[in-house]
Amino acid sequence: MRERSETVVEVDSIVTRFGEQTVHDGVSFKLQRGTLTALIGGSGTGKSVLLREIIGLQRPSGGRIRLLGTDVWRDSEEKLNAMRRRFGMMFQDGALFSSMTVAQNVAVPLVEHARVPPALLDPLIKLRLAQAGLGADAAEKMPSELSGGMRKRAAIARALALEPEVLFLDEPTSGLDPTTARTFDKLVRSLVDDLDITVFLATHDLDTLLTVVDRIIVLGAGKVLADGSIEEILSVDNEWIQSYFSVRTMVDRHGEPVS
């Protein structure tokens, strides 16, 4: 197993501007392999924007980003293409292709990026569905036939298609009922613990933060306001942070109150 201290994502002094509006003004942090980190912040703090910048979909105004040793905005296209095969992304709405079955959705990265032979597609698709907690019967369903939780799982299966080392999730439990959301949390935690995948997710879900994540990064006023475990975040003397976590009784991942 790889060393946990290995840095797989490095965000260095990122600046993001839209016209005269500055969303990020020197955001920096590193993510270590095999960890589950949550990104939180109020509306307009640029959580989804930052995810898109890290994976190379949106260029920041300044700063540097390295993903799996590759400079996302400076390295060659050859290096970038190799890097893209090593991470997965689940967008907020799942972003499944509505005209394709679940199996066809999962097959897209396998065919486009890995050129998997047709004879090997079916067993690989079934494996990814199983890893995402879906039965084989889901393969031939259309996205419109799935529940919200099943669509999220199908999106995870597609994100896992190429055996990613890093997985990015944008509001993965948004729109799910509490029971389904907690089941999804356990799935994500298992990907970290069992497959040694590094997971970085943007979320508003307090239960996710309180039960399964290793670390929380808080964005605000263009900066990283706080960075640490849930216990460390709760001890930060910041009005927004205290207000954010005060809406419910605090419990840690073992079900005990957090002082």
C-alpha contacts under 8 A as a table, 3 or more apart, distances in Angstrom:
res1	aa1	res2	aa2	distance
2	R	6	E	7.62
2	R	33	R	7.73
3	E	6	E	5.71
3	E	33	R	7.34
4	R	32	Q	6.05
4	R	33	R	5.21
4	R	34	G	6.10
4	R	35	T	7.79
5	S	32	Q	5.65
5	S	33	R	6.76
6	E	32	Q	5.42
6	E	33	R	5.65
7	T	10	E	7.02
7	T	30	K	6.50
7	T	31	L	5.68
7	T	32	Q	4.46
7	T	33	R	6.16
7	T	68	L	7.78
8	V	30	K	7.60
8	V	31	L	5.91
8	V	32	Q	5.69
8	V	33	R	5.84
8	V	66	R	7.78
8	V	67	L	5.87
8	V	68	L	4.71
8	V	69	G	6.84
8	V	166	V	7.80
9	V	30	K	5.55
9	V	31	L	5.04
9	V	32	Q	7.16
9	V	65	I	7.51
9	V	66	R	5.76
9	V	67	L	4.69
9	V	68	L	6.22
9	V	69	G	7.85
10	E	28	S	7.62
10	E	29	F	6.16
10	E	30	K	4.50
10	E	31	L	6.59
10	E	65	I	5.67
10	E	66	R	5.03
10	E	67	L	6.53
11	V	14	I	6.67
11	V	27	V	7.04
11	V	28	S	4.94
11	V	29	F	5.27
11	V	30	K	6.15
11	V	54	I	7.72
11	V	63	G	7.88
11	V	64	R	6.30
11	V	65	I	4.76
11	V	66	R	6.66
12	D	26	G	7.51
12	D	27	V	6.59
12	D	28	S	4.55
12	D	29	F	6.69
12	D	63	G	5.69
12	D	64	R	5.16
12	D	65	I	6.10
13	S	25	D	7.41
13	S	26	G	4.02
13	S	27	V	4.91
13	S	28	S	5.06
13	S	62	G	7.40
13	S	63	G	4.81
13	S	64	R	6.80
14	I	24	H	6.44
14	I	25	D	6.50
14	I	26	G	4.85
14	I	27	V	4.86
14	I	28	S	6.57
14	I	60	P	6.72
14	I	61	S	7.50
14	I	62	G	5.55
14	I	63	G	4.24
14	I	64	R	6.41
14	I	65	I	7.82
15	V	22	T	7.54
15	V	23	V	7.43
15	V	24	H	4.77
15	V	25	D	4.63
15	V	26	G	5.37
15	V	27	V	6.89
15	V	60	P	6.11
15	V	61	S	5.33
15	V	62	G	4.76
15	V	63	G	6.12
16	T	22	T	5.91
16	T	23	V	5.42
16	T	24	H	4.78
16	T	25	D	6.72
16	T	60	P	5.08
16	T	61	S	4.88
16	T	62	G	6.80
17	R	20	E	6.76
17	R	21	Q	5.53
17	R	22	T	4.35
17	R	23	V	5.83
17	R	24	H	7.12
17	R	60	P	7.66
17	R	61	S	6.10
18	F	21	Q	5.16
18	F	22	T	6.43
18	F	23	V	7.56
19	G	22	T	7.90
22	T	25	D	6.64
22	T	222	G	7.10
23	V	44	G	7.24
23	V	45	T	6.03
23	V	46	G	6.08
23	V	221	A	7.68
23	V	222	G	5.35
24	H	27	V	6.14
24	H	45	T	7.43
24	H	46	G	7.16
24	H	221	A	7.73
24	H	222	G	4.08
24	H	223	K	6.35
25	D	222	G	4.72
25	D	223	K	5.96
26	G	63	G	7.57
26	G	222	G	7.13
26	G	223	K	6.21
27	V	222	G	7.08
27	V	223	K	5.31
27	V	224	V	5.97
28	S	224	V	7.22
31	L	35	T	7.56
31	L	37	T	7.72
32	Q	35	T	6.18
32	Q	198	T	7.35
33	R	196	D	7.51
33	R	197	I	7.14
33	R	198	T	5.27
34	G	192	V	5.75
34	G	193	D	7.44
34	G	196	D	4.75
34	G	197	I	5.19
34	G	198	T	4.46
34	G	199	V	7.55
35	T	192	V	6.42
35	T	196	D	7.89
35	T	197	I	7.36
35	T	198	T	5.04
35	T	199	V	6.29
35	T	214	D	6.53
36	L	189	R	7.39
36	L	192	V	6.72
36	L	198	T	6.08
36	L	199	V	4.73
36	L	200	F	6.01
36	L	201	L	7.89
36	L	212	V	7.82
36	L	213	V	5.24
36	L	214	D	5.37
36	L	215	R	6.73
37	T	199	V	6.28
37	T	200	F	4.96
37	T	201	L	6.43
37	T	213	V	5.79
37	T	214	D	5.86
37	T	215	R	4.78
37	T	216	I	5.71
37	T	217	I	7.39
38	A	200	F	5.90
38	A	201	L	4.94
38	A	202	A	5.72
38	A	203	T	6.71
38	A	209	L	7.07
38	A	213	V	6.52
38	A	215	R	6.30
38	A	216	I	4.80
38	A	217	I	6.19
39	L	47	K	6.85
39	L	200	F	7.38
39	L	201	L	6.00
39	L	202	A	4.60
39	L	203	T	6.40
39	L	216	I	5.96
39	L	217	I	4.91
39	L	218	V	6.04
39	L	219	L	7.37
40	I	47	K	7.06
40	I	202	A	6.04
40	I	203	T	5.90
40	I	204	H	6.46
40	I	216	I	7.24
40	I	217	I	6.28
40	I	218	V	5.00
40	I	219	L	6.19
41	G	45	T	5.94
41	G	47	K	7.13
41	G	204	H	7.95
41	G	218	V	5.54
41	G	219	L	4.80
41	G	220	G	6.02
42	G	45	T	5.79
42	G	219	L	7.62
42	G	220	G	7.00
43	S	46	G	7.64
44	G	47	K	7.94
45	T	219	L	6.21
45	T	220	G	5.89
45	T	221	A	7.17
45	T	222	G	6.68
46	G	49	V	4.93
46	G	50	L	5.98
47	K	50	L	5.23
47	K	51	L	6.49
47	K	202	A	6.24
47	K	219	L	7.71
48	S	51	L	5.10
48	S	52	R	6.30
48	S	170	D	6.59
48	S	202	A	7.01
49	V	52	R	5.12
49	V	53	E	6.21
49	V	58	Q	7.37
50	L	53	E	4.98
50	L	54	I	6.20
51	L	54	I	5.17
51	L	55	I	6.48
51	L	168	F	7.33
51	L	170	D	7.78
52	R	55	I	5.38
52	R	56	G	6.15
52	R	57	L	5.02
52	R	58	Q	5.49
53	E	56	G	5.14
53	E	57	L	5.76
53	E	58	Q	4.72
53	E	59	R	5.73
53	E	60	P	6.26
54	I	57	L	7.73
54	I	65	I	6.29
54	I	66	R	7.75
54	I	67	L	7.13
54	I	72	V	7.14
55	I	67	L	7.64
55	I	72	V	7.22
55	I	84	R	7.94
56	G	59	R	6.82
56	G	72	V	5.96
56	G	73	W	7.04
59	R	73	W	7.29
60	P	63	G	7.21
64	R	71	D	7.22
64	R	72	V	7.79
64	R	73	W	7.34
65	I	71	D	5.85
65	I	72	V	5.74
65	I	73	W	7.14
66	R	69	G	5.68
66	R	70	T	5.13
66	R	71	D	4.42
66	R	72	V	5.70
67	L	70	T	5.22
67	L	71	D	6.58
67	L	72	V	6.51
67	L	83	M	7.54
68	L	83	M	6.89
68	L	86	R	7.97
70	T	75	D	6.64
70	T	79	K	6.92
70	T	80	L	6.99
70	T	83	M	6.82
71	D	74	R	5.39
71	D	75	D	5.29
72	V	75	D	6.40
72	V	80	L	6.82
75	D	79	K	6.35
75	D	80	L	6.69
76	S	79	K	5.32
76	S	80	L	6.26
77	E	80	L	4.89
77	E	81	N	6.01
78	E	81	N	5.26
78	E	82	A	6.40
79	K	82	A	5.14
79	K	83	M	6.18
80	L	83	M	4.97
80	L	84	R	6.13
81	N	84	R	5.13
81	N	85	R	6.77
82	A	85	R	5.60
82	A	86	R	7.18
83	M	86	R	5.31
83	M	87	F	7.23
84	R	87	F	5.90
85	R	88	G	7.91
85	R	113	H	6.70
85	R	114	A	7.80
85	R	162	L	6.45
85	R	164	P	7.15
86	R	162	L	7.04
86	R	163	E	7.17
86	R	164	P	4.69
86	R	165	E	5.62
86	R	166	V	6.92
87	F	159	A	7.89
87	F	162	L	7.87
87	F	163	E	7.87
87	F	164	P	4.40
87	F	165	E	5.66
87	F	166	V	4.72
87	F	167	L	5.67
87	F	168	F	7.74
88	G	159	A	4.45
88	G	160	L	6.19
88	G	162	L	7.76
88	G	164	P	5.62
88	G	165	E	7.99
88	G	166	V	6.39
88	G	167	L	4.73
88	G	168	F	6.20
89	M	159	A	5.47
89	M	167	L	5.80
89	M	168	F	4.71
89	M	169	L	6.00
90	M	94	G	5.90
90	M	95	A	7.66
90	M	155	A	6.06
90	M	156	I	6.29
90	M	159	A	6.14
90	M	167	L	7.82
90	M	168	F	6.20
90	M	169	L	4.85
90	M	170	D	6.29
90	M	172	P	7.56
91	F	94	G	5.06
91	F	95	A	6.08
91	F	169	L	6.27
91	F	170	D	5.18
91	F	171	E	7.69
91	F	172	P	7.81
92	Q	95	A	7.51
92	Q	169	L	7.34
92	Q	170	D	4.73
92	Q	171	E	5.27
92	Q	172	P	6.22
92	Q	174	S	7.46
93	D	152	K	7.88
94	G	151	R	6.69
94	G	152	K	5.80
94	G	155	A	5.25
95	A	155	A	7.35
96	L	105	N	6.56
96	L	143	P	6.92
96	L	151	R	7.88
96	L	155	A	6.52
97	F	100	M	5.56
97	F	105	N	6.43
97	F	143	P	7.68
98	S	101	T	7.70
98	S	142	M	6.93
98	S	143	P	5.85
98	S	144	S	7.10
99	S	142	M	7.37
100	M	103	A	7.87
100	M	104	Q	5.60
100	M	105	N	6.08
100	M	142	M	6.37
100	M	143	P	7.69
101	T	104	Q	5.10
101	T	105	N	6.21
101	T	139	A	6.70
101	T	140	E	5.36
101	T	141	K	5.38
101	T	142	M	4.47
101	T	143	P	6.69
102	V	105	N	5.06
102	V	106	V	6.29
102	V	138	A	6.76
102	V	139	A	4.99
102	V	140	E	6.03
102	V	141	K	5.89
102	V	142	M	6.00
102	V	143	P	6.53
102	V	154	A	6.49
103	A	106	V	5.18
103	A	107	A	6.11
103	A	125	I	6.35
103	A	138	A	7.95
103	A	139	A	4.57
103	A	140	E	6.15
104	Q	107	A	4.93
104	Q	108	V	6.41
105	N	108	V	5.49
105	N	158	R	6.51
106	V	109	P	6.90
106	V	110	L	7.43
106	V	125	I	6.35
106	V	128	R	7.89
106	V	154	A	7.57
106	V	155	A	7.87
106	V	157	A	6.32
106	V	158	R	4.18
106	V	159	A	7.83
106	V	161	A	6.39
107	A	110	L	5.06
107	A	111	V	6.06
107	A	121	L	6.95
107	A	125	I	6.70
107	A	158	R	7.37
107	A	161	A	7.48
108	V	111	V	5.38
108	V	112	E	5.95
108	V	158	R	7.87
109	P	112	E	5.09
109	P	113	H	5.34
109	P	114	A	6.90
109	P	158	R	7.40
109	P	161	A	6.57
109	P	162	L	7.00
110	L	113	H	5.83
110	L	114	A	5.03
110	L	115	R	6.06
110	L	116	V	5.67
110	L	121	L	7.65
110	L	161	A	6.35
110	L	162	L	6.51
111	V	114	A	5.74
111	V	115	R	4.44
111	V	116	V	5.50
111	V	117	P	7.85
112	E	115	R	5.86
114	A	162	L	7.48
116	V	120	L	6.59
116	V	121	L	6.54
117	P	120	L	5.59
117	P	121	L	6.64
118	P	121	L	5.24
118	P	122	D	7.73
119	A	122	D	6.99
120	L	123	P	5.99
120	L	124	L	6.40
121	L	124	L	5.22
121	L	125	I	5.99
122	D	125	I	5.18
122	D	126	K	6.24
123	P	126	K	5.13
123	P	127	L	6.17
124	L	127	L	5.05
124	L	128	R	6.27
124	L	161	A	7.85
125	I	128	R	5.20
125	I	129	L	6.17
125	I	161	A	7.54
126	K	129	L	5.11
126	K	130	A	6.12
126	K	135	G	7.96
126	K	136	A	6.03
126	K	139	A	7.68
127	L	130	A	5.10
127	L	131	Q	6.18
128	R	131	Q	5.01
128	R	132	A	6.26
128	R	157	A	5.05
128	R	158	R	7.39
128	R	160	L	6.43
128	R	161	A	6.19
129	L	132	A	5.07
129	L	133	G	6.27
129	L	134	L	5.01
129	L	135	G	6.60
129	L	136	A	7.03
129	L	139	A	7.78
129	L	153	R	7.86
129	L	154	A	6.94
129	L	157	A	5.31
130	A	133	G	4.97
130	A	134	L	5.21
130	A	135	G	6.12
130	A	136	A	7.51
131	Q	134	L	7.48
131	Q	157	A	7.04
132	A	153	R	5.40
132	A	154	A	7.04
132	A	156	I	6.10
132	A	157	A	5.29
132	A	187	L	7.11
133	G	153	R	6.80
133	G	187	L	7.54
134	L	138	A	6.51
134	L	150	M	7.39
134	L	153	R	6.94
134	L	154	A	7.50
135	G	138	A	5.78
135	G	139	A	7.78
136	A	139	A	5.62
137	D	140	E	6.70
137	D	141	K	7.63
138	A	141	K	5.37
141	K	145	E	6.20
141	K	146	L	7.33
142	M	145	E	5.38
142	M	146	L	7.09
143	P	146	L	5.40
143	P	151	R	6.40
146	L	149	G	7.86
146	L	150	M	5.59
146	L	151	R	5.81
147	S	150	M	5.14
147	S	151	R	6.18
148	G	151	R	5.18
148	G	152	K	6.37
148	G	175	G	7.25
148	G	176	L	6.35
149	G	152	K	5.17
149	G	153	R	6.33
149	G	176	L	6.28
149	G	180	T	6.23
149	G	181	A	7.63
149	G	184	F	7.73
150	M	153	R	4.95
150	M	154	A	6.06
151	R	154	A	4.96
151	R	155	A	6.16
152	K	155	A	5.05
152	K	156	I	6.24
152	K	172	P	7.10
153	R	156	I	4.91
153	R	157	A	6.14
153	R	184	F	7.87
154	A	157	A	4.96
154	A	158	R	6.35
155	A	158	R	5.14
155	A	159	A	6.18
156	I	159	A	4.89
156	I	160	L	6.08
157	A	160	L	5.07
157	A	161	A	6.22
158	R	161	A	5.04
159	A	162	L	7.47
159	A	164	P	7.64
159	A	167	L	7.37
160	L	163	E	5.29
160	L	164	P	5.95
160	L	167	L	7.94
161	A	164	P	7.55
164	P	167	L	6.51
164	P	197	I	7.14
165	E	196	D	7.70
165	E	197	I	5.16
165	E	198	T	6.27
166	V	197	I	5.65
166	V	198	T	4.64
166	V	199	V	5.87
166	V	200	F	7.73
167	L	197	I	6.92
167	L	198	T	6.12
167	L	199	V	4.81
167	L	200	F	6.37
168	F	199	V	5.93
168	F	200	F	5.00
168	F	201	L	5.65
169	L	172	P	5.78
169	L	199	V	7.52
169	L	200	F	6.36
169	L	201	L	4.47
169	L	202	A	6.39
170	D	201	L	5.71
170	D	202	A	4.99
170	D	203	T	6.78
171	E	174	S	5.38
171	E	201	L	6.94
171	E	202	A	5.39
171	E	203	T	4.62
171	E	204	H	7.06
172	P	201	L	7.58
172	P	202	A	7.87
172	P	203	T	7.14
173	T	176	L	5.55
173	T	181	A	5.23
173	T	184	F	7.15
173	T	185	D	7.86
173	T	203	T	7.77
173	T	205	D	7.20
174	S	203	T	7.98
174	S	205	D	7.78
176	L	180	T	6.03
176	L	181	A	5.49
177	D	180	T	5.45
177	D	181	A	5.99
178	P	181	A	5.01
178	P	182	R	6.18
179	T	182	R	5.31
179	T	183	T	6.36
180	T	183	T	5.08
180	T	184	F	6.16
181	A	184	F	5.00
181	A	185	D	6.21
182	R	185	D	4.90
182	R	186	K	6.37
182	R	207	D	7.73
182	R	208	T	7.49
183	T	186	K	5.18
183	T	187	L	6.39
184	F	187	L	4.97
184	F	188	V	6.34
185	D	188	V	5.18
185	D	189	R	6.17
185	D	208	T	6.40
185	D	212	V	6.77
186	K	189	R	5.01
186	K	190	S	6.11
186	K	212	V	7.38
187	L	190	S	5.13
187	L	191	L	6.46
188	V	191	L	5.17
188	V	192	V	6.76
188	V	199	V	7.87
189	R	192	V	5.31
189	R	193	D	6.28
189	R	212	V	6.21
189	R	213	V	7.73
190	S	193	D	4.97
190	S	194	D	5.43
190	S	195	L	7.42
191	L	194	D	5.50
191	L	195	L	5.16
191	L	196	D	6.66
191	L	197	I	5.94
192	V	195	L	5.69
192	V	196	D	4.75
192	V	197	I	4.70
192	V	198	T	6.13
192	V	199	V	6.87
193	D	196	D	5.65
193	D	197	I	7.68
203	T	208	T	8.00
205	D	208	T	5.40
205	D	209	L	6.56
206	L	209	L	5.02
206	L	210	L	6.10
206	L	245	F	7.54
207	D	210	L	5.04
207	D	211	T	5.97
208	T	211	T	5.49
208	T	212	V	5.78
208	T	213	V	6.79
209	L	212	V	6.39
209	L	213	V	5.67
209	L	216	I	7.47
209	L	230	I	7.25
210	L	213	V	7.15
210	L	230	I	6.76
210	L	250	M	7.67
210	L	251	V	6.61
210	L	252	D	5.58
210	L	253	R	6.00
211	T	252	D	6.14
211	T	253	R	4.04
211	T	254	H	7.66
212	V	253	R	6.67
213	V	216	I	7.31
214	D	229	S	6.13
214	D	230	I	7.85
215	R	227	D	7.19
215	R	228	G	5.18
215	R	229	S	4.57
215	R	230	I	6.73
216	I	226	A	7.86
216	I	227	D	5.70
216	I	228	G	5.49
216	I	229	S	6.01
216	I	230	I	6.64
216	I	233	I	7.31
217	I	224	V	6.85
217	I	225	L	7.73
217	I	226	A	5.94
217	I	227	D	4.48
217	I	228	G	6.72
218	V	224	V	5.66
218	V	225	L	5.39
218	V	226	A	5.15
218	V	227	D	6.30
219	L	222	G	6.77
219	L	223	K	5.73
219	L	224	V	4.72
219	L	225	L	5.63
219	L	226	A	7.50
220	G	223	K	5.46
220	G	224	V	6.35
220	G	225	L	5.89
224	V	227	D	7.17
226	A	233	I	6.44
226	A	236	V	7.27
227	D	232	E	7.90
227	D	233	I	6.79
228	G	231	E	7.85
228	G	232	E	5.54
228	G	233	I	5.94
229	S	232	E	5.11
229	S	233	I	6.13
230	I	233	I	5.06
230	I	234	L	6.13
231	E	234	L	5.27
231	E	235	S	6.53
231	E	258	V	7.40
232	E	235	S	5.27
232	E	236	V	6.78
233	I	236	V	5.41
233	I	241	I	7.73
234	L	241	I	7.40
234	L	242	Q	6.92
234	L	245	F	7.59
236	V	241	I	7.42
236	V	242	Q	7.79
237	D	241	I	7.81
237	D	242	Q	7.35
238	N	241	I	5.41
238	N	242	Q	6.13
239	E	242	Q	5.25
239	E	243	S	6.03
240	W	243	S	5.12
240	W	244	Y	5.97
241	I	244	Y	5.06
241	I	245	F	6.38
242	Q	245	F	5.49
242	Q	246	S	5.97
243	S	246	S	5.13
243	S	247	V	7.04
244	Y	247	V	6.53
245	F	248	R	6.77
245	F	250	M	7.63
246	S	249	T	7.09
246	S	250	M	7.86
249	T	257	P	7.58
250	M	257	P	5.59
250	M	258	V	5.42
250	M	259	S	7.85
251	V	254	H	7.60
251	V	255	G	5.32
251	V	256	E	5.16
251	V	257	P	4.32
251	V	258	V	5.36
252	D	255	G	5.31
252	D	256	E	5.45
252	D	257	P	6.20
252	D	258	V	5.92
253	R	256	E	7.47
